[in-house]
Amino acid sequence: MPFLRVNTLMSKYDTIYDELGVRRVINGVGTRTQVGGARMHGDVVDAMKRAAESHVYVAELQAAASDLIADVTGGEAGFVTPGAAAGMVLSAAACLCGDDFEKMASLPDTSDLANEIIIPKAHRIKYDVALRASGATLVDVGLVSHHPVDGGVDRVEPWEIESKITDRTAAIAYVQRPHNVLELSTVTEIAHEHDIPVIVDAANEVPPPRNLERFHDEGADLVVFSGGKGIGGPQPTGIVSGRRDLIRSVALQQLPDGYHEDLWSPPESLIDVDQLPRGTPVPNLGRPLKVGPEEIVGVMTALEAFAEADHDVTLAEWRERAARIADGLESCPHLDVRLSDGHDKASGVPKVIGRVVDGAPLSALELIRSLREENPRVWLGERRVHLDEFTVSPQELTDDEATYLVERVLAQF
């Protein structure tokens, strides 16, 4: 499909953001949170609208979500959280507290608890604040071997992990990234020899759909996915799947509603009261992390659709769109344009990489900054800007938006 001039079309295209006086974004960076994550499909939006028309016992709805998540991921149970970061907070809290109401009430004060979470040094990223928010103390292990673009690669020997395990160890955390050297199966084998759970941060690791089951197949006890990225659900949602007892602890810390013990009757499949201490847990760490029924229904709808979709067709569309974007940008003499092969991520989603050549009238940084100040904003990827390069992801662009993005880039030169 050849590129068509759509500048006039885009300038007249009204959205709710135009009505609010807020500039919309032509999203060339994919499912990143700062530009709203994934674009929800109509079925998801319709399901959320229907959910908003009635009231529901949220614990019962979470139990239904648990069944679906377990079916799709192969975990024993699941839970919907308000984003993947919240899923990491609650996963850490579950490993710290189990079913102990007194421990739950103490968080984030963990001075009297086994509160250490072991994590490979190269897996220390800005989002590990979610683990620390539970009150856990992170214990680094191993070395970092720096990758020229993707950052630190883990260099960890199995004995190094084992040497850090003490009676203060509550869990081991593992951040899934394509360039990991340390195998998850190695970590889970060591952890389970010591009866320690493993939490996997897989927020941005779908597609491909096989990753929904992969991490449990490799022994992970809790796995956290974003609901608003590749799955295509509401942006403020996350999914935790894993061991039934740990998911129960997540639910207890996020759902407590028992003002009267004799009236507290959560679904047995999610919270089996007969296995718990007398009384009811008090709202504590999970209270700021509540999620509404509309979001739960939305991510359930998106997850079902994602599990049933033909991802080969979707991937072919992304690759075709990326190729057309690259073709359009190649007409600029100030740009050296190439396509990534998509193998730098397990999803296989290609990116367009544009390098600003020597002697160009502006740098990649200036290009990115200028386009982000337009109306509508045009958002290019900046993670290679230190190489005087920008990236374009086809994942969240329509064909018209892709055409507009190319026009605006060319206009800067």
Secondary structure as GFF3:
##gff-version 3
##sequence-region A 1 413
A	DSSP	alpha_helix	7	12	.	.	.	ID=ss1
A	DSSP	alpha_helix	16	19	.	.	.	ID=ss2
A	DSSP	beta_strand	25	27	.	.	.	ID=ss3
A	DSSP	three_ten_helix	33	35	.	.	.	ID=ss4
A	DSSP	alpha_helix	42	51	.	.	.	ID=ss5
A	DSSP	alpha_helix	58	73	.	.	.	ID=ss6
A	DSSP	beta_strand	77	81	.	.	.	ID=ss7
A	DSSP	alpha_helix	84	97	.	.	.	ID=ss8
A	DSSP	alpha_helix	101	106	.	.	.	ID=ss9
A	DSSP	beta_strand	116	120	.	.	.	ID=ss10
A	DSSP	three_ten_helix	121	123	.	.	.	ID=ss11
A	DSSP	three_ten_helix	126	128	.	.	.	ID=ss12
A	DSSP	alpha_helix	129	132	.	.	.	ID=ss13
A	DSSP	beta_strand	137	141	.	.	.	ID=ss14
A	DSSP	beta_strand	143	147	.	.	.	ID=ss15
A	DSSP	beta_strand	151	155	.	.	.	ID=ss16
A	DSSP	alpha_helix	158	163	.	.	.	ID=ss17
A	DSSP	beta_strand	169	175	.	.	.	ID=ss18
A	DSSP	alpha_helix	184	193	.	.	.	ID=ss19
A	DSSP	beta_strand	198	201	.	.	.	ID=ss20
A	DSSP	alpha_helix	211	217	.	.	.	ID=ss21
A	DSSP	beta_strand	222	226	.	.	.	ID=ss22
A	DSSP	beta_strand	238	242	.	.	.	ID=ss23
A	DSSP	alpha_helix	244	254	.	.	.	ID=ss24
A	DSSP	three_ten_helix	261	263	.	.	.	ID=ss25
A	DSSP	three_ten_helix	273	275	.	.	.	ID=ss26
A	DSSP	three_ten_helix	287	289	.	.	.	ID=ss27
A	DSSP	alpha_helix	293	308	.	.	.	ID=ss28
A	DSSP	alpha_helix	311	329	.	.	.	ID=ss29
A	DSSP	beta_strand	335	339	.	.	.	ID=ss30
A	DSSP	beta_strand	352	356	.	.	.	ID=ss31
A	DSSP	alpha_helix	364	372	.	.	.	ID=ss32
A	DSSP	beta_strand	377	379	.	.	.	ID=ss33
A	DSSP	three_ten_helix	385	387	.	.	.	ID=ss34
A	DSSP	beta_strand	389	392	.	.	.	ID=ss35
A	DSSP	alpha_helix	399	412	.	.	.	ID=ss36
###
